[in-house]
Amino acid sequence: MNLELLVTLGVFAPLLGAAVVGLSGRRLGDLLSKSITTGLLFFSCAVAWIVFGEWAWGHLEPFTVQIAPFIHVGDFQSNWAIRIDALSAVMLVVVTTVSSLVHLYSWGYMAEDPDKPRFFAYLSLFTFAMLALVTAADFMQLFFGWEGVGLASYLLIGFWYKKSTASAAAIKAFVVNRVGDFGFALGIFTVFWMFGTIEFAELFPMIAAREGTGWEFLGHTWSALDLAGVLLFIGAMGKSAQFFLHTWLPDAMEGPTPVSALIHAATMVTAGVYMVCLLSPIYEYAPTASAFIALTGAVTALFAATVGLAQNDIKRVIAYSTCSQLGYMFFAAGVGAYEAAMFHLFTHAFFKALLFLGAGSVIHGMHHEQDMRKMGGLWKLLPVTYAVMMIGTIAITGLGIPGIGGLAGFYSKDIVIESAFAAAASNHSPMGLFAFAVGILAAGLTAYYSWRLIFMTFHNKPVWKEEGAHHADDHASDAQLETHSEPLADDDHAHDDHAHHGPLKPHESPWVMLVPLLVLSVGAIAAGFLFEPFFTGHHENEFWRGAIFNGADNHVLHDAHEVPTWVKWSPLILTLIGTFAAFWLYVLKEGMARRMADRGGVIHAFLYNKWYFDEIYDFVFVRGAKAVGDLFWKIGDVKIIDGLGPNGAAWASLKSAARLGKLQSGYVYHYAFVMLLGVAGFLAFAIYAWGA
């Protein structure tokens, strides 16, 4: 089959599945609906790996498939097209691999939900929007996919719409992303204003000639490319949950766990990183915008890592981990190591999807309990889940020995940190030095909260035997609240517990959930050493082949391989310190951390409450908007407008008219008297005037 046709079918297959199941799912039934959407996703995944393999081995050159005209208005031309190069090939693999495994995993996780056709249709729609985004040949299609994943995320986060917290989280994600998308749209307008085109193939060759172009505003000349770069990155801040626009991401955990894995590991949140790397021709000539990206990424990495230290919800810990890892990717791109950013995006997709789906397996086995303080001692009861979570934890902490190797995160996180140091050393970049310091510090914090999750969930005293597990009746109500289904009845342990009215015993997940975990484990183990030569190693130039642009002075990635030995060992040292701290607090001195948390304190409260961002935003924006509204209503409308209008001049006119009306008595002598008064007044005025 022609490769262009195959790629087109692969991109549109999820849309077909979403349309068929979304419109006819109830008539098709659960099994057929799941089979259609999952089968089409695995087809897309196979196509993606074929394209990636052909590209990696040099058998494929960049090409664009023109599908149809999209928007043609005057000089503004946009066509629907599918662009294939190294960047899109990588993203095709990431998106379809994780999405297909999430579809399969959802067969087990969502088994008791009555709305499975709707859920699988939403998943497929989400995947299509992301595929449209990563294969876009111009800004218009990119923006279409950008907004498409926003819409689909709203539908998925609020999937359990009868649950008030889920609906609120969906609205929050939608609104916060609109803030970023406003900046993104302004960035696209700026690019079109400067170059007269939004098609990447036409735009990128024109950028170098516009270096130094500025525009006058407030008596100062501003770099137009820096302006465009910052505005475009604001869109990435919202979509990828960077500092200030991050608040929606933890609340997105209100959706089903497969949704969390799909959004956090491979799709929506990585769109911003992909966009920055795609637009490397702009950022190479926009140093201020690049520095802003590096600063934002570094601050986000540190912020999210500190907040993750104090969270107790197993999914929220992993959510803040995602936020922190995205910070790593952004500061790598900000210092010019776009290839390292994409490499970390690639490996992160495997181990983060593994961790989220592993957490889902824990939640499923714990009968929908998510609080790690109510778990413990699960390693014997959930052996497969425990094993894969260990693999994911080792991968995300970047545990490995320089010069020897490790799991996937070791290769990608270390090259990111080393790139930051190289930027500081070779380019004298203060942002590079700051990012390097934050990177190694965040590595230690990542190790601490990641192993804290493992110890609290799998190794500590089994708290669920005493307080954490629900009785049978409680379990039924919790399941109904979360999934709107009948009480779970497919679990032998549940039947036993119904009989004894005792705590529900945790259990391992079905194999339809465990198989995706095992596949992702392979990626978390091998994606680093298998693909490092292509992304950042000796095959780097042959792999990227111009998909990422590096300026003549950008040698960051090359210099990253030549950093001093102490730089290479620093992440490992901090990782070991963080690991030992977690082991000491949660294993050797078990119970100490809980006692410390129970005592509270300023630092714990600050971290547990996420630096009080929600409270600050509520005070400034929510209550502030309400106060402004009250001001315009109570002062402007009621007192001024109504006071001068209906309750002022009109009221005075009404009262005056009523009193003047009383003068119309109907008696002739009254009128004669008034006339006499008028004549007297007139004569008095005439005499006064003549006398003067």
C-alpha positions as CSV (number, residue, x, y, z in Angstrom):
1,M,0.0,0.0,0.0
2,N,1.2,3.5,-0.7
3,L,2.8,5.0,2.4
4,E,1.1,8.3,2.0
5,L,-2.3,6.6,1.9
6,L,-1.4,4.4,4.9
7,V,-0.4,7.4,6.9
8,T,-3.6,9.2,6.1
9,L,-5.6,6.2,7.1
10,G,-3.6,6.0,10.3
11,V,-4.3,9.6,11.3
12,F,-8.0,9.5,10.5
13,A,-8.7,6.0,11.9
14,P,-9.4,7.3,15.5
15,L,-11.8,9.9,14.1
16,L,-13.7,7.1,12.3
17,G,-13.9,5.1,15.5
18,A,-15.0,8.2,17.5
19,A,-17.7,9.0,15.0
20,V,-19.1,5.5,14.6
21,V,-19.1,4.6,18.3
22,G,-20.1,8.1,19.4
23,L,-23.1,8.2,17.2
24,S,-24.1,4.5,17.3
25,G,-22.5,3.1,20.4
26,R,-25.7,2.3,22.2
27,R,-27.0,0.3,19.3
28,L,-23.6,-1.4,18.7
29,G,-23.3,-2.5,22.3
30,D,-20.3,-2.3,24.7
31,L,-18.2,-5.1,23.2
32,L,-18.5,-4.0,19.6
33,S,-17.9,-0.3,20.6
34,K,-14.7,-1.2,22.5
35,S,-13.5,-3.5,19.7
36,I,-14.0,-0.9,17.0
37,T,-12.2,2.0,18.8
38,T,-9.4,-0.2,20.2
39,G,-8.8,-2.0,16.9
40,L,-8.6,1.2,14.9
41,L,-6.1,2.6,17.5
42,F,-3.9,-0.4,17.2
43,F,-4.0,0.0,13.4
44,S,-2.9,3.6,13.8
45,C,-0.2,2.4,16.2
46,A,1.1,-0.1,13.7
47,V,1.2,2.6,11.0
48,A,3.1,4.9,13.4
49,W,5.8,2.4,14.1
50,I,6.2,1.6,10.4
51,V,6.7,5.3,9.7
52,F,9.1,5.7,12.6
53,G,11.1,2.6,11.6
54,E,11.4,3.7,8.0
55,W,12.5,7.2,9.2
56,A,15.0,5.9,11.8
57,W,16.8,3.7,9.3
58,G,17.0,6.4,6.7
59,H,14.5,4.9,4.2
60,L,12.1,7.8,4.3
61,E,12.4,11.5,3.4
62,P,10.1,14.3,4.7
63,F,6.8,14.5,2.8
64,T,3.5,16.3,3.1
65,V,0.1,14.8,2.1
66,Q,-2.3,17.5,1.0
67,I,-5.8,16.4,2.1
68,A,-8.2,19.3,1.3
69,P,-8.5,23.1,1.4
70,F,-9.2,24.3,5.0
71,I,-9.6,28.1,5.2
72,H,-9.0,30.4,2.2
73,V,-9.8,34.1,3.0
74,G,-8.0,36.7,0.8
75,D,-4.2,36.3,1.4
76,F,-4.9,33.9,4.3
77,Q,-4.5,30.3,2.9
78,S,-4.7,27.2,5.0
79,N,-4.9,23.6,3.7
80,W,-5.5,20.4,5.7
81,A,-2.4,18.4,5.3
82,I,-0.3,15.6,7.0
83,R,3.4,16.5,7.5
84,I,5.8,13.7,8.1
85,D,9.3,14.4,9.4
86,A,11.3,13.3,12.4
87,L,9.3,15.3,14.9
88,S,5.9,14.1,13.7
89,A,7.2,10.5,13.4
90,V,8.3,10.5,17.1
91,M,5.0,12.0,18.2
92,L,3.0,9.5,16.1
93,V,4.6,6.7,17.9
94,V,4.2,8.3,21.4
95,V,0.6,9.2,20.9
96,T,-0.7,6.0,19.3
97,T,1.3,3.6,21.4
98,V,0.1,5.0,24.7
99,S,-3.4,5.6,23.5
100,S,-3.9,2.1,22.1
101,L,-2.6,0.6,25.4
102,V,-4.9,3.0,27.4
103,H,-7.8,1.8,25.2
104,L,-7.0,-1.8,26.0
105,Y,-6.4,-1.1,29.7
106,S,-9.8,0.6,29.9
107,W,-11.5,-2.7,29.0
108,G,-10.8,-3.8,32.5
109,Y,-10.8,-0.5,34.4
110,M,-14.1,0.7,33.0
111,A,-15.7,-2.7,33.0
112,E,-18.5,-1.7,35.4
113,D,-19.3,1.7,33.8
114,P,-22.6,1.8,31.9
115,D,-21.3,4.6,29.5
116,K,-18.4,2.7,28.0
117,P,-19.3,3.6,24.3
118,R,-19.2,7.3,25.2
119,F,-15.9,6.9,27.1
120,F,-14.2,5.1,24.2
121,A,-15.5,7.5,21.7
122,Y,-14.1,10.4,23.7
123,L,-10.7,8.6,24.0
124,S,-10.6,8.2,20.2
125,L,-11.6,11.8,19.6
126,F,-8.8,12.9,21.9
127,T,-6.3,10.8,20.0
128,F,-7.4,12.1,16.6
129,A,-7.1,15.7,17.8
130,M,-3.6,15.0,19.0
131,L,-2.6,13.3,15.7
132,A,-4.0,16.3,13.8
133,L,-1.9,18.6,16.0
134,V,1.4,16.7,15.5
135,T,1.0,16.3,11.8
136,A,0.0,19.9,11.1
137,A,1.7,21.6,8.2
138,D,0.6,25.1,9.3
139,F,-0.5,27.0,12.3
140,M,-4.2,26.8,11.5
141,Q,-4.3,23.0,11.6
142,L,-2.0,23.1,14.7
143,F,-4.5,25.4,16.4
144,F,-7.4,23.1,15.3
145,G,-5.7,20.1,17.0
146,W,-4.7,22.3,19.9
147,E,-8.3,23.3,20.6
148,G,-9.5,19.7,19.8
149,V,-7.5,18.2,22.6
150,G,-8.8,20.9,24.9
151,L,-12.4,20.0,24.0
152,A,-11.7,16.3,24.4
153,S,-10.0,16.8,27.7
154,Y,-13.0,18.7,28.9
155,L,-15.2,15.8,28.0
156,L,-12.9,13.2,29.5
157,I,-12.1,15.0,32.8
158,G,-15.8,15.6,33.3
159,F,-16.8,12.2,32.1
160,W,-18.4,11.4,35.4
161,Y,-20.5,14.5,35.1
162,K,-22.8,13.7,38.0
163,K,-19.8,14.1,40.3
164,S,-19.6,17.8,41.1
165,T,-15.8,17.8,41.6
166,A,-15.3,16.2,38.1
167,S,-17.5,18.8,36.5
168,A,-15.7,21.6,38.3
169,A,-12.3,20.2,37.3
170,A,-13.3,20.0,33.6
171,I,-14.5,23.6,33.7
172,K,-11.3,24.7,35.4
173,A,-9.1,22.9,32.8
174,F,-11.1,24.5,30.0
175,V,-11.0,28.0,31.4
176,V,-7.3,28.0,32.3
177,N,-6.4,26.7,28.9
178,R,-8.4,29.5,27.3
179,V,-6.0,32.0,29.0
180,G,-3.0,30.3,27.4
181,D,-4.8,29.9,24.1
182,F,-5.5,33.6,23.9
183,G,-1.7,34.2,23.9
184,F,-1.2,31.4,21.4
185,A,-3.7,33.0,19.0
186,L,-2.0,36.4,19.4
187,G,1.3,34.7,18.6
188,I,-0.1,33.2,15.4
189,F,-1.4,36.6,14.4
190,T,2.0,38.1,15.0
191,V,3.7,35.5,12.8
192,F,1.2,36.1,10.0
193,W,1.6,39.9,10.4
194,M,5.4,39.5,10.1
195,F,5.7,36.9,7.3
196,G,2.3,36.9,5.5
197,T,2.1,33.1,5.8
198,I,1.4,30.5,8.5
199,E,2.6,27.5,6.5
200,F,5.7,26.0,8.1
201,A,7.5,25.1,4.9
202,E,7.2,28.7,3.7
203,L,7.7,30.3,7.1
204,F,10.9,28.7,8.4
205,P,13.2,29.7,5.5
206,M,12.2,33.3,5.9
207,I,12.9,33.7,9.6
208,A,16.7,34.3,9.5
209,A,16.3,37.3,7.3
210,R,13.9,38.9,9.8
211,E,16.4,38.7,12.7
212,G,16.5,42.0,14.5
213,T,13.1,43.1,13.1
214,G,11.3,45.2,15.7
215,W,8.3,47.4,16.3
216,E,7.9,50.6,18.2
217,F,5.8,50.6,21.3
218,L,5.8,53.0,24.3
219,G,9.0,54.6,23.0
220,H,10.9,51.3,22.9
221,T,11.8,49.0,20.0
222,W,10.7,45.4,20.8
223,S,12.0,42.3,19.0
224,A,9.2,41.0,16.9
225,L,10.5,37.4,16.9
226,D,10.8,37.5,20.7
227,L,7.3,38.8,20.9
228,A,6.0,36.1,18.7
229,G,8.0,33.5,20.6
230,V,6.7,34.6,24.0
231,L,3.1,34.7,22.9
232,L,3.3,31.3,21.4
233,F,4.9,29.9,24.5
234,I,2.1,31.3,26.6
235,G,-0.1,28.9,24.8
236,A,2.3,26.1,25.7
237,M,2.2,27.2,29.3
238,G,-1.5,26.6,29.5
239,K,-1.5,23.3,27.5
240,S,1.5,21.9,29.3
241,A,0.6,23.2,32.7
242,Q,3.6,25.4,33.4
243,F,4.0,27.8,36.4
244,F,1.1,30.2,36.8
245,L,-1.1,28.2,34.4
246,H,-0.6,24.8,36.0
247,T,-3.5,24.8,38.4
248,W,-5.8,22.7,36.2
249,L,-3.5,19.7,35.9
250,P,-3.9,18.2,39.4
251,D,-7.6,18.6,39.4
252,A,-7.7,16.7,36.1
253,M,-7.3,13.6,38.3
254,E,-11.0,13.7,38.8
255,G,-11.4,11.9,35.5
256,P,-11.0,8.2,35.2
257,T,-7.4,7.0,35.6
258,P,-7.0,6.0,31.9
259,V,-7.7,9.6,31.1
260,S,-5.0,10.8,33.4
261,A,-2.5,8.5,31.8
262,L,-3.5,9.6,28.3
263,I,-3.4,13.3,29.1
264,H,-0.3,13.3,31.2
265,A,1.9,10.8,29.4
266,A,1.6,11.2,25.7
267,T,-0.9,13.8,24.5
268,M,-2.2,17.1,25.7
269,V,0.5,18.1,28.1
270,T,3.3,17.3,25.7
271,A,1.8,19.4,22.9
272,G,3.6,22.5,24.2
273,V,7.0,20.9,24.3
274,Y,6.4,19.6,20.7
275,M,5.4,23.0,19.6
276,V,8.5,24.7,21.0
277,C,10.8,22.1,19.3
278,L,8.8,22.4,16.0
279,L,9.3,26.2,16.1
280,S,13.0,26.0,16.9
281,P,13.7,28.2,13.8
282,I,11.9,31.0,15.6
283,Y,13.4,30.4,19.0
284,E,16.9,30.2,17.7
285,Y,16.5,33.9,16.7
286,A,14.5,34.9,19.8
287,P,17.0,34.8,22.7
288,T,14.7,36.6,25.2
289,A,11.8,34.2,24.5
290,S,14.2,31.2,24.9
291,A,15.4,32.6,28.2
292,F,11.8,33.0,29.3
293,I,11.1,29.4,28.4
294,A,14.1,28.1,30.3
295,L,13.2,30.2,33.4
296,T,9.6,29.0,33.3
297,G,10.5,25.4,32.8
298,A,13.1,25.4,35.7
299,V,10.7,27.2,38.1
300,T,8.0,24.7,37.2
301,A,10.3,21.7,37.7
302,L,11.2,22.9,41.2
303,F,7.7,24.0,42.2
304,A,5.9,20.8,41.2
305,A,8.6,18.7,42.8
306,T,8.2,20.4,46.1
307,V,4.4,20.1,46.0
308,G,4.7,16.4,45.2
309,L,6.5,15.9,48.5
310,A,3.4,16.5,50.6
311,Q,0.5,15.0,48.5
312,N,-1.3,11.9,49.7
313,D,-3.5,11.1,46.7
314,I,-1.6,8.6,44.6
315,K,-2.7,10.1,41.4
316,R,-1.9,13.7,42.4
317,V,1.6,12.7,43.3
318,I,2.1,11.4,39.8
319,A,0.3,14.5,38.4
320,Y,2.8,16.8,40.0
321,S,5.6,14.6,38.8
322,T,4.3,15.2,35.3
323,C,4.3,18.9,35.8
324,S,7.9,18.7,37.1
325,Q,9.1,16.5,34.2
326,L,7.5,18.9,31.7
327,G,9.6,21.6,33.3
328,Y,12.7,19.6,32.5
329,M,11.6,19.4,28.9
330,F,11.0,23.1,28.6
331,F,14.2,24.2,30.1
332,A,16.1,21.9,27.8
333,A,14.3,23.5,24.8
334,G,14.9,26.9,26.3
335,V,18.7,26.5,26.4
336,G,18.7,25.2,22.8
337,A,18.8,21.4,23.4
338,Y,15.6,20.7,21.5
339,E,16.7,17.1,20.8
340,A,17.2,16.4,24.5
341,A,13.7,17.8,25.2
342,M,12.1,15.5,22.6
343,F,14.1,12.5,23.9
344,H,12.8,13.1,27.5
345,L,9.3,13.6,26.1
346,F,9.7,10.2,24.3
347,T,10.9,8.2,27.3
348,H,8.6,10.0,29.7
349,A,5.6,8.8,27.7
350,F,6.4,5.2,28.6
351,F,7.3,5.4,32.3
352,K,4.7,8.1,33.1
353,A,1.9,6.1,31.4
354,L,3.2,3.0,33.3
355,L,3.0,4.9,36.6
356,F,-0.5,6.2,36.0
357,L,-1.9,2.9,34.8
358,G,-0.1,1.2,37.7
359,A,-1.7,3.7,40.1
360,G,-5.0,2.8,38.4
361,S,-4.3,-0.9,39.1
362,V,-3.7,0.0,42.7
363,I,-6.9,2.0,42.9
364,H,-8.8,-0.9,41.2
365,G,-7.3,-3.4,43.6
366,M,-8.1,-1.2,46.6
367,H,-11.7,-0.8,45.6
368,H,-11.3,2.8,44.4
369,E,-9.3,4.0,47.3
370,Q,-6.7,6.7,46.3
371,D,-5.3,7.9,49.6
372,M,-1.9,6.4,50.2
373,R,-2.3,6.7,53.9
374,K,-5.0,4.0,53.7
375,M,-2.8,1.5,51.9
376,G,0.4,-0.3,52.8
377,G,1.7,-3.8,52.5
378,L,0.3,-4.4,49.0
379,W,3.4,-5.9,47.4
380,K,2.3,-9.5,48.2
381,L,-1.3,-9.0,47.1
382,L,-0.5,-7.0,43.9
383,P,2.8,-8.5,42.8
384,V,2.6,-7.6,39.1
385,T,1.4,-4.1,39.8
386,Y,4.2,-3.8,42.4
387,A,6.8,-5.0,39.9
388,V,5.8,-2.6,37.1
389,M,5.5,0.4,39.5
390,M,9.0,-0.3,40.7
391,I,10.2,-0.3,37.1
392,G,8.4,3.0,36.5
393,T,9.8,4.5,39.7
394,I,13.4,3.6,38.8
395,A,12.9,5.0,35.3
396,I,11.4,8.3,36.4
397,T,14.1,8.9,39.1
398,G,16.8,8.4,36.5
399,L,18.6,5.9,38.5
400,G,21.7,4.6,36.6
401,I,25.4,4.7,36.6
402,P,27.2,7.1,34.2
403,G,29.2,5.3,31.7
404,I,27.3,2.0,32.3
405,G,23.6,2.8,31.9
406,G,20.2,2.6,33.5
407,L,16.5,2.6,32.6
408,A,14.9,5.1,30.2
409,G,14.8,8.1,32.5
410,F,18.5,7.9,33.2
411,Y,19.4,8.6,29.6
412,S,16.9,11.4,28.9
413,K,17.0,13.2,32.2
414,D,20.8,13.2,32.4
415,I,21.2,14.7,28.9
416,V,18.7,17.4,29.8
417,I,20.6,18.4,33.0
418,E,24.0,18.1,31.2
419,S,22.7,20.3,28.4
420,A,21.7,23.0,30.9
421,F,25.2,23.0,32.3
422,A,26.7,23.0,28.8
423,A,24.6,26.1,27.9
424,A,25.9,27.8,31.1
425,A,29.5,26.9,30.4
426,S,29.8,27.5,26.7
427,N,27.2,30.3,26.1
428,H,27.6,31.9,29.6
429,S,23.9,31.5,30.0
430,P,22.6,32.5,33.4
431,M,19.3,30.7,32.6
432,G,21.4,27.6,31.8
433,L,23.1,27.7,35.2
434,F,19.8,28.2,37.0
435,A,18.2,25.3,35.1
436,F,21.2,23.1,35.9
437,A,21.0,23.8,39.6
438,V,17.2,23.3,39.6
439,G,17.6,20.1,37.6
440,I,19.8,18.3,40.0
441,L,17.8,19.6,43.0
442,A,14.6,18.4,41.4
443,A,16.2,15.1,40.7
444,G,16.6,14.6,44.5
445,L,13.1,15.7,45.2
446,T,11.7,13.4,42.4
447,A,13.5,10.4,44.0
448,Y,12.1,11.3,47.4
449,Y,8.4,11.6,46.5
450,S,8.6,8.7,44.0
451,W,10.0,6.3,46.5
452,R,7.7,7.7,49.2
453,L,4.8,6.6,47.0
454,I,6.2,3.1,46.7
455,F,6.9,2.7,50.4
456,M,3.5,4.1,51.5
457,T,1.6,2.0,49.0
458,F,3.4,-1.3,49.0
459,H,5.7,-1.6,52.0
460,N,4.4,0.1,55.1
461,K,2.1,-1.5,57.6
462,P,-1.2,-2.5,55.9
463,V,-3.4,0.3,57.2
464,W,-6.3,-0.9,55.1
465,K,-6.8,-3.8,57.5
466,E,-7.7,-1.3,60.2
467,E,-9.1,1.9,58.7
468,G,-8.5,2.2,55.0
469,A,-10.8,-0.4,53.5
470,H,-14.5,0.1,53.0
471,H,-17.2,-2.3,54.2
472,A,-19.2,-3.9,51.5
473,D,-22.0,-1.3,51.6
474,D,-19.5,1.6,51.7
475,H,-17.7,0.1,48.7
476,A,-20.9,-0.1,46.7
477,S,-21.8,3.5,47.3
478,D,-18.2,4.7,46.5
479,A,-18.3,2.7,43.2
480,Q,-21.7,4.1,42.3
481,L,-20.5,7.7,43.1
482,E,-17.5,7.3,40.8
483,T,-18.8,5.3,37.9
484,H,-22.6,5.6,38.3
485,S,-22.8,1.8,38.0
486,E,-24.3,-0.9,40.1
487,P,-22.2,-2.2,43.0
488,L,-19.2,-4.1,41.8
489,A,-20.1,-7.8,41.7
490,D,-17.3,-9.4,39.6
491,D,-14.9,-9.8,42.4
492,D,-14.7,-12.9,44.5
493,H,-13.3,-11.0,47.4
494,A,-16.2,-8.6,47.3
495,H,-18.6,-11.6,47.6
496,D,-16.7,-12.9,50.6
497,D,-16.7,-9.5,52.2
498,H,-20.4,-9.1,51.7
499,A,-20.9,-12.3,53.7
500,H,-18.7,-11.2,56.6
501,H,-19.2,-7.5,56.5
502,G,-15.5,-7.0,57.0
503,P,-12.9,-5.0,55.1
504,L,-12.5,-5.6,51.4
505,K,-9.2,-7.4,50.7
506,P,-7.1,-5.8,47.9
507,H,-6.7,-7.9,44.8
508,E,-4.6,-7.9,41.6
509,S,-6.1,-6.4,38.4
510,P,-7.3,-8.6,35.5
511,W,-4.9,-9.4,32.7
512,V,-6.5,-7.0,30.3
513,M,-5.2,-4.3,32.6
514,L,-1.8,-5.9,33.3
515,V,-0.8,-6.6,29.7
516,P,-0.5,-2.9,28.9
517,L,1.5,-2.4,32.0
518,L,4.0,-5.1,31.0
519,V,4.3,-3.6,27.5
520,L,4.9,-0.1,28.9
521,S,7.5,-1.7,31.3
522,V,9.5,-2.8,28.3
523,G,9.5,0.8,27.0
524,A,10.4,2.2,30.5
525,I,13.4,-0.2,30.6
526,A,14.6,-0.1,27.0
527,A,13.5,3.2,25.4
528,G,16.6,5.0,26.7
529,F,19.5,2.9,25.5
530,L,17.8,1.8,22.3
531,F,16.9,5.2,21.1
532,E,19.5,7.4,22.7
533,P,21.8,7.1,19.6
534,F,19.0,8.4,17.4
535,F,17.8,11.3,19.6
536,T,21.0,12.6,21.1
537,G,23.8,10.3,20.2
538,H,26.0,9.5,17.2
539,H,23.0,9.0,14.8
540,E,21.5,12.3,15.9
541,N,22.1,14.2,12.6
542,E,20.9,11.3,10.5
543,F,17.8,11.0,12.5
544,W,16.5,14.6,12.8
545,R,17.6,15.6,9.3
546,G,16.5,19.2,9.6
547,A,13.3,18.7,11.5
548,I,14.9,20.6,14.4
549,F,16.9,23.8,13.5
550,N,20.1,24.7,15.4
551,G,21.7,28.0,14.8
552,A,25.4,28.3,13.9
553,D,26.3,29.2,17.5
554,N,24.2,26.4,19.1
555,H,26.5,23.6,20.2
556,V,24.7,22.9,23.4
557,L,23.9,19.2,22.7
558,H,27.5,18.5,21.4
559,D,29.0,20.2,24.5
560,A,26.6,18.3,26.8
561,H,28.6,15.1,26.0
562,E,31.8,16.8,27.1
563,V,30.8,18.1,30.5
564,P,33.0,17.4,33.6
565,T,32.7,14.1,35.4
566,W,31.2,15.7,38.5
567,V,28.3,17.1,36.4
568,K,27.5,13.6,35.1
569,W,27.5,12.1,38.6
570,S,25.6,15.0,40.3
571,P,22.0,13.7,39.4
572,L,22.9,10.2,40.7
573,I,24.2,11.6,44.0
574,L,21.1,13.7,44.5
575,T,18.8,10.8,43.5
576,L,20.5,8.5,46.0
577,I,20.1,11.1,48.7
578,G,16.4,11.5,48.0
579,T,15.9,7.8,47.9
580,F,17.7,7.3,51.2
581,A,15.7,10.1,52.8
582,A,12.4,8.4,51.7
583,F,13.7,5.0,52.9
584,W,14.7,6.4,56.3
585,L,11.5,8.3,56.9
586,Y,9.0,5.7,55.6
587,V,10.7,2.4,56.2
588,L,13.4,2.6,58.9
589,K,11.5,5.2,60.9
590,E,8.0,4.2,59.8
591,G,5.3,6.5,61.1
592,M,7.7,9.4,61.7
593,A,6.6,11.2,58.5
594,R,2.9,10.8,59.4
595,R,3.5,12.2,62.9
596,M,5.4,15.1,61.4
597,A,2.6,15.8,58.9
598,D,0.0,15.5,61.7
599,R,1.9,18.2,63.7
600,G,1.6,20.4,60.7
601,G,3.8,23.4,60.4
602,V,4.3,26.3,58.0
603,I,6.4,24.4,55.4
604,H,4.1,21.3,55.3
605,A,1.0,23.5,55.0
606,F,2.6,25.5,52.3
607,L,3.5,22.4,50.3
608,Y,0.3,20.5,51.0
609,N,-1.7,23.5,49.9
610,K,0.3,23.7,46.6
611,W,1.9,27.1,47.5
612,Y,-1.7,28.4,48.0
613,F,-2.1,29.1,44.3
614,D,-5.7,28.0,44.2
615,E,-6.5,30.3,47.2
616,I,-4.6,33.2,45.7
617,Y,-6.3,32.8,42.3
618,D,-9.6,32.5,44.1
619,F,-9.0,35.7,46.0
620,V,-7.6,37.7,43.1
621,F,-9.6,36.5,40.1
622,V,-12.8,34.9,41.4
623,R,-13.5,37.1,44.4
624,G,-11.8,40.0,42.6
625,A,-14.2,39.6,39.6
626,K,-17.1,39.4,42.0
627,A,-16.0,42.5,43.8
628,V,-15.7,44.4,40.5
629,G,-19.1,43.1,39.5
630,D,-20.6,44.2,42.8
631,L,-19.0,47.6,42.4
632,F,-20.5,48.1,39.0
633,W,-23.8,46.7,40.2
634,K,-24.3,48.3,43.6
635,I,-22.5,51.6,42.9
636,G,-22.6,52.1,39.1
637,D,-26.0,50.6,38.4
638,V,-28.1,51.0,41.5
639,K,-26.8,54.3,43.0
640,I,-25.6,56.1,39.9
641,I,-27.6,54.9,36.9
642,D,-30.8,54.1,38.9
643,G,-30.2,57.0,41.2
644,L,-30.0,59.5,38.4
645,G,-32.4,57.7,36.2
646,P,-35.5,55.7,37.5
647,N,-34.8,56.5,41.1
648,G,-33.5,60.1,40.5
649,A,-34.6,62.5,37.8
650,A,-37.6,60.3,36.8
651,W,-38.7,60.0,40.5
652,A,-38.3,63.8,40.9
653,S,-40.3,64.4,37.8
654,L,-43.0,62.1,38.9
655,K,-43.3,63.8,42.3
656,S,-43.1,67.3,40.8
657,A,-45.8,66.4,38.3
658,A,-48.0,65.1,41.1
659,R,-47.7,68.3,43.1
660,L,-48.1,70.5,40.1
661,G,-51.2,68.6,39.1
662,K,-52.8,69.6,42.3
663,L,-52.8,73.2,41.0
664,Q,-55.4,72.2,38.4
665,S,-58.2,72.6,40.9
666,G,-61.0,73.5,38.4
667,Y,-62.0,76.7,40.3
668,V,-62.0,79.9,38.2
669,Y,-60.9,82.1,41.1
670,H,-57.8,80.0,41.6
671,Y,-56.8,80.6,38.0
672,A,-57.6,84.3,38.3
673,F,-55.5,84.5,41.4
674,V,-52.6,82.9,39.7
675,M,-53.0,85.2,36.7
676,L,-53.0,88.2,39.1
677,L,-49.8,86.9,40.7
678,G,-48.3,86.6,37.3
679,V,-49.3,90.2,36.3
680,A,-48.0,91.5,39.6
681,G,-44.7,89.7,39.1
682,F,-44.4,91.0,35.5
683,L,-45.1,94.6,36.6
684,A,-42.6,94.3,39.5
685,F,-39.9,93.1,37.1
686,A,-40.7,96.0,34.6
687,I,-40.5,98.6,37.3
688,Y,-37.2,97.2,38.6
689,A,-35.8,97.1,35.0
690,W,-36.8,100.6,34.2
691,G,-35.5,101.9,37.5
692,A,-32.2,100.3,36.8
